[in-house]
Amino acid sequence: MNNIRKNRWKDQAFKVWGIACTLLGLVLLVIFIGSVIVDGLQRIDWDFITSLPSRKAERAGIFTALMGSVWVLVLTTIIALPVGIAAAIYLEEYAKKNRLSSLLEVNISNLAGVPSIIYGLLGLEIFVRIMQMGASVLAGSFTLALLILPIVIVSTREAIKAVPKSVRDASFALGASKWQTVSRQLLPASFGGILTGIILALSRAVGETAPLIVIGALTYVPFAPSSPMDEFSVLPIQIFNWISRPQHGFEVNAAAAIIVLLSITFLMNGIAVYFRNKWQKKLK
Amino acid sequence: MRRIKEMVIEKALLSSALITIAVTVGIILVLSIEAIAFFSEVSIIDFFTDTQWTPLFADKHFGILPLLSGTLLTSFIAIAFAVPVGLSISIYISEYAPKSFRRTVKPALELLAAVPTVVYGFFALTVVTPFLQSFIPGLSGFNALSAGLVMGIMIIPFISSLSEDALHAVPHSLREAAYGMGSTKLQNAFKVMVPAASSGIIVSIILAISRAIGETMIVAIAAGQQPRLTLDPTVPVETITAYIVQVSLGDVQHGSLEYRTIFAAGITLFVFTFLLNTISYRIRKRFQEKYE
């Protein structure tokens, strides 16, 4: 009898511990966002977003970094999207079960685990030095495109895999070729899922700092980039730069810029979840 | 005509897939070429045995050990914090929590993983370090402890989410059998579910370690930039990744020895994470076969 009671007690104790652990992460998230808002919200106004960087904390703005982030995001999408989707289609619909396809699988799973800073070293040598792009928006975008490629491929494969086999069978039965089946049936049917994966991958790219620092993106740029070959900075690098300065005014700036960055990432995640839910309903 | 078109398309898709192989080959080539050039100037024995890392000073030493100890120390703190918490979350969510709780809490936890790491670095430096300083008086402004703890917070969702998937994949019959024999939820969780899902849980832990070793911005911001061979979590240290950032921020001449140090450091990092990722991939493959 005593034993049973002891086990029940242990069971309840673990339940409380489990709830505490689950809430710990969420509470920390709330504390953190709260402290950033307290620090930074007073600093956010239209001027902060449209001002150029400055040595004086109260005059400095995030305009050049924000524009840099937008440039990088657009170019990264243009580069990573076609390659990632094409590779996923190949692996999911075309590849036979042979050594090449299993090599591709292992390789993609490994690439997904390579630290982002290593991609920075790759970009520094290949794009910045050998292809002579310099520390330009284009070099940064290529680097980030390679970084998110595995994520795009994996999520696109999941989306294509989720399309029922009957759709493929019906299409082939009507005499469609493989590519016709892919382009007219599978891609439209998996569009929502692919979109979700891509937005999540891009939200990761927006927050990346280390690889861009390694390829030589600047911590101070006087002007927003106007072409892909221009030098640039991005929002996370601007935040990093402000954090590493001793004056308190820059800490406030960093908090304000973090609010902007977090709004962008959370918004992208929200959009992704919305598309996922909508698509999953449609698929059912 | 149609067959040619189909063939061209297939080849184009294949070449896109092959780009991923080119990326891996590129990484290995770039790292090894620069690292070989580095080791032609610095003896590999010094690299692994010298206890000082001072490539940017006049008196140059190239011992990777201080950077390695910094990396392992911060990663160890992160893992020691994240594994118990993350596993408890996964067990609680899969065995105890009502379904509606799972549906709301899982996306909320995933939000933790979506926060950019530079933001976590700010958190460590401006919130966690001052908080810890209030009861650890000797704590330096930059230290391994607060960087490691915040890195742990960042890693919690990886462990909880992957382990929860593994627990979820265990056949329901095992759970029913355990309850049928009168076990409590706790006994069922630790004596039946966790052993059955052990490979998935191990994979989640290995991936978390690999993630912690490669993490850059948190340690670059909050752990300091002073390479030293120590296991003391209260003093500034420098990790491999933080060193690469430090050099990249400065003005280092391409082709110089200082420039090559970041590739030598990079290849050390790459080898570690590559091994961890390969091990986890192997386990995952075997695990999939077991249940299919």
Interface residues (C-beta under 8 A of the other chain):
Chain A: N7 R8 K10 D11 F14 K15 W17 G18 I19 C21 T22 L24 G25 L26 L28 L29 I31 F32 S35 V36 D39 P82 V83 G84 A86 A87 I89 Y90 L91 Y94 A95 L103 L104 V106 N107 I108 S109 N110 L111 G113 V114 P115 S116 I117 I118 Y119 G120 L121 L122 L124 E125 I126 R129 L146 L149 P150 I153 S177 K178 W179 S203 R204 V206 G207 E208 T209 A210 I213 V214 G216 T219 P236 I239 F240 I243 S244 E251 A254 A255 I258 L261 L262 T265 F266 N269 V273
Chain B: R2 K5 E6 I9 E10 A12 L13 L14 S16 A17 L18 I19 T20 I21 V23 T24 G26 I27 V30 L31 E34 P84 V85 S88 I89 I91 Y92 I93 Y96 A97 V105 P107 A108 L109 L111 L112 A114 V115 P116 T117 V118 V119 G121 F122 F123 L125 T126 V127 I153 I156 P157 T184 K185 L186 Q187 A189 L207 S210 R211 I213 G214 E215 T216 M217 A220 I221 T241 I244 V245 S248 L249 H254 I262 F263 G266 L269 F270 T273 F274 L276 N277 T278 S280 Y281
